[in-house]
Amino acid sequence: MRIISWFSCGAASAVATKLAIEESDTPVQVVYCEVVEEHPDNMRFLKDCEEWFGQEVLILGNDKYNRSIYEVFEKTRFLKGPSGARCPGELKKKVRYEFQE
């Protein structure tokens, strides 16, 4: 059994991750799905949180699209439809599902 904390570089996921690490008897693996267009301060915050968590955050990404929303748009020729945008599925959900397996 393993516990994965999907860290988003936001305050809520930082606190949830810290609580999971402190409360769990099972080691918690902290994972972040990188999207290159996200705010540059995310990496500074991630490094600060690694220190606070007392462990490293594993950074994953979909290299098929160079971790970029613009490459998803260009390669799939799809921006957004009734079920939402394609980039979260390609850059975050697909990466998470593959890692979880």
N, C-alpha and C positions, 0 to 999 in steps of 0.2 A: 504494500500500500504506500502511496505517496500523496502528498498534499502540494498542489501548485497554487500559488497566489499570482493572479494575472494583474500585474502592476501597470498602471496607465500613466504614471507621472502626474497624477492628480492627488489632491489632499485626501480624498475619501479612500482611494486604494492604498495610499501610504499608511493611513491609520489602520485600515483593515488588515494589511500585511503585517504591520507591527504587532497587532493583537493576535493574529494567527501564529506568528513566531513565538510569542510569549506564552500563549495558552496551550499550544499543541505539544503532545508527547512525541509526535512524529515530526521529523525534519520537514521544513517548508521550503520548497524551491520557488524562488521569486523570479518571475519571467516577464519581460517587456517586449511587445511587438513594435518594432521601430517602423515609423513612416517618416521619410526624410523631410516632408513638408511641415511636420509639426513644429511647434515653437522651439527655437534653439535653446531656450532656458530649460527645456525638459532634461537635457543631459546633465546640466549642473544640478538640478533637483534630484535626478536619479543618483548621482554620485553622493550627494548629501544624505539621501535615504539609505544608500548602501552602508554608510558609516553608522547611521541611526539603527538600521536593522542588524548590524554586526555581521553582514554577509554580502556577497556580490549578487547583483541582479544579472540573470542571463538575458542577453539581448538577441532576439530572433527577428527575422524579416523574410519577406518573399523576394528572393533575388531574381526570380523570373521577371519581375517588374522593377528591379533595382530599388525596391522598397518605396516606390514613388507613385502617388495618385495619378500623375500626368501620364506615366507609362501605362497604367491600367486603362486610362481613357483612350490613349492612342492605340494600344495593341488590341483592345477588345471592341473599340468603336462604340462604347456604351458609357453613358454618363449616369443617368438616373431614370428609373422607371417606376411603375406603381408599387413595386415591392422594395424600392429604395435604391441606393447607390451601389455600384459594383465594387468600389474600392475597399470598403470595410470587409466585405466577404473575402476578397483576394488578399488583402494585406494584413488582416487580423484574424478573422475566423478560420480561414483555411490553414494558416500557420499554426494556430492553436490546436485545431483538430489533429493535424499531423503530429505535433509534438506530444499531445495527450496519448496517442496510440503508442 
